[in-house]
């Protein structure tokens, strides 16, 4: 079983979910931390086209667990930035059965990666959504940004 908790739904749809569910059910909404605690691999999903599907927003929402109106959304299920980055990269590769070729930076893996303006694990959790994408690479080729070809790509 591979659960997909859709971190973006907390921010964009969270207010409506909280209003539609009795308060005693709120701790069951879009669980993340408790899934990790059972040993399950947690992937991230962009949630497109239902919500804005930007990876850094997804990571931000998995960590911060706030609605668009800045109200807490099941904050007991928040995870660390490191766990959210891992969910987005390695967890999503696992969910698509591509963990042997994607999801981590290692020799022999596909050279799909992103260069960011800041380290998401080094900024305040509230700042994650403001990080800029400087370049993206797929198959070793720069597809966005002004960075040359990856060595060996």
PyMOL commands that set and color helices and strands:
alter all, ss='L'
color gray80, all
select helices_A, chain A and resi 7-20+23-28+33-37+55-64+75-77+81-95+125-130
alter helices_A, ss='H'
color red, helices_A
select strands_A, chain A and resi 113-116+133-138+141-144
alter strands_A, ss='S'
color yellow, strands_A
deselect
rebuild
show_as cartoon
